[in-house]
Amino acid sequence: MAVKIKLKRLGMIRNPQYRIVIADSRTKRDGRAIEEIGLYHPKENPSRIEVDSDRAAYWLGVGAQPTEPVLKLLKLTGDWQKFKGEPAPAPLLVAEPKADRHAVYEAAAKEALSLEAATTPKKSTRKAAPKAEEAPKADEAPKAEEAAAETPAEPTAAAEEKPEGEA
């Protein structure tokens, strides 16, 4: 009996999820398997690849032949290199563990309580009288305009004085 290490497809349409299985080469793709040794979820970021290294080494040792997709997965995890006696590849990217939902809720509740104590009182609806500091600023603006009008514009004077040869 020829034994293959192959992928068994699970999941829904456009959301494939695979199990890495040991099966007779004559069985259907999703048919009966001898043993499940891992899983592969390609849609996750990064892809989730889990292989039981001991069982993969056992089945490779007794002559099970991996299919091409499984061979690539075994090379990514380093199980193929371990079986062949080659140097191990770089480690795989692993997704960060999800945050504890209870801890996230507690932190948000503490933050909300601290924000309530730190709020500022509402502004009064009465209009305040103009401040004494604002009045001189209004007087300074016309003075600045008068000073600008008294100084002659230098670019126009420079434009009038052209050399006689360029006219």
C-alpha positions in Angstrom: 0.0 0.0 0.0 1.5 3.4 -1.1 1.1 6.0 1.7 1.0 9.7 0.9 1.2 12.8 3.2 -1.3 15.1 1.6 -3.7 18.0 2.3 -7.4 17.4 3.2 -9.5 20.4 2.4 -12.0 21.7 4.9 -13.6 25.1 5.3 -16.1 27.1 3.2 -16.1 28.6 -0.2 -13.2 31.1 -0.6 -12.0 30.2 3.0 -9.9 27.1 2.6 -8.5 25.3 5.6 -6.5 22.2 5.3 -5.5 19.3 7.5 -2.2 17.6 6.8 -3.1 13.9 6.7 -1.5 10.5 6.2 -3.7 8.5 3.7 -3.6 5.8 1.1 -2.7 7.2 -2.3 -5.8 5.7 -3.8 -8.3 7.6 -1.5 -10.1 10.7 -2.5 -8.7 14.1 -1.6 -11.1 14.6 1.3 -11.6 10.9 1.9 -10.7 8.7 4.8 -7.3 9.3 6.4 -5.0 7.1 8.5 -3.9 9.9 10.7 -3.9 13.7 10.9 -0.6 15.2 11.7 -1.1 19.0 11.2 -3.1 21.8 9.8 -2.6 24.7 7.4 -4.8 27.8 7.2 -3.5 29.9 4.3 -6.0 32.8 4.6 -4.7 33.9 8.1 -2.0 36.6 8.2 0.6 35.1 8.6 -0.5 31.7 7.4 -1.0 29.2 10.2 1.1 26.1 9.8 1.2 23.5 12.5 2.8 20.1 12.1 3.4 17.3 14.7 7.1 16.9 14.0 7.4 13.5 15.7 4.6 12.0 13.6 5.9 13.6 10.4 9.4 12.2 11.0 7.9 8.7 11.8 5.8 8.6 8.6 8.6 9.9 6.4 10.9 7.3 8.0 8.6 4.4 7.1 8.3 5.6 3.5 5.3 7.9 3.2 5.7 10.3 0.3 4.6 13.9 0.7 2.8 15.6 -2.2 4.3 18.8 -3.6 2.2 21.3 -1.4 2.9 19.3 1.7 6.6 19.1 0.8 6.7 22.9 0.7 5.0 23.1 4.1 7.4 20.6 5.6 10.3 22.7 4.2 8.9 25.8 5.8 8.5 24.2 9.2 12.0 22.6 9.0 10.7 19.0 9.3 12.0 18.0 5.8 15.4 19.4 6.5 15.5 17.5 9.9 14.5 14.3 8.0 17.2 14.8 5.3 19.9 16.0 7.8 20.2 19.5 6.3 20.5 22.8 8.1 17.2 24.2 9.5 15.5 27.2 7.7 14.8 30.6 9.3 11.9 30.5 11.8 8.4 31.1 10.6 6.4 34.3 11.4 3.9 33.6 14.1 0.8 35.6 14.8 0.7 37.6 18.0 -1.5 36.0 20.6 -4.9 37.7 21.0 -5.3 40.1 23.9 -7.3 38.8 26.9 -10.8 40.3 26.4 -11.4 40.6 30.2 -8.1 42.6 30.6 -9.0 44.9 27.7 -12.4 45.5 29.3 -10.9 46.3 32.7 -8.4 48.7 31.2 -11.2 50.5 29.3 -13.3 50.8 32.4 -10.5 52.3 34.4 -9.8 54.8 31.7 -13.4 55.8 31.5 -13.5 56.4 35.3 -10.4 58.5 35.2 -11.8 60.6 32.4 -15.0 61.5 34.3 -12.9 63.0 37.2 -10.7 64.9 34.8 -13.5 66.7 32.9 -13.5 70.5 33.0 -16.7 72.4 34.1 -18.9 73.9 31.4 -18.3 77.5 30.3 -20.8 80.0 31.4 -23.3 81.3 28.8 -22.8 85.0 29.7 -20.8 87.1 27.4 -17.7 88.6 29.0 -16.8 92.3 28.6 -13.9 92.9 26.2 -10.6 92.7 28.0 -8.3 95.7 28.4 -5.5 93.8 26.6 -7.5 93.5 23.4 -8.1 97.2 22.9 -4.5 98.4 22.3 -4.0 95.6 19.7 -6.8 97.1 17.6 -5.1 100.5 17.7 -1.7 99.1 16.7 -3.0 97.7 13.4 -3.7 101.1 11.8 -0.3 102.4 13.0 1.4 99.5 11.2 -0.5 100.3 8.0 0.5 104.0 8.1 4.2 103.0 8.6 4.0 100.7 5.6 2.6 103.5 3.4 5.3 106.0 4.4 8.2 103.7 3.4 8.8 103.7 -0.4 8.7 100.4 -2.2 12.2 99.3 -3.1 11.3 96.9 -5.9 9.6 99.6 -8.0 12.6 102.0 -7.6 15.0 99.2 -8.7 12.8 98.4 -11.7 12.9 102.1 -12.9 16.7 102.2 -12.8 17.7 99.9 -15.7 21.0 100.2 -17.5 20.8 102.2 -20.7 22.0 99.4 -22.9 19.2 97.0 -22.1 16.3 99.3 -23.1 
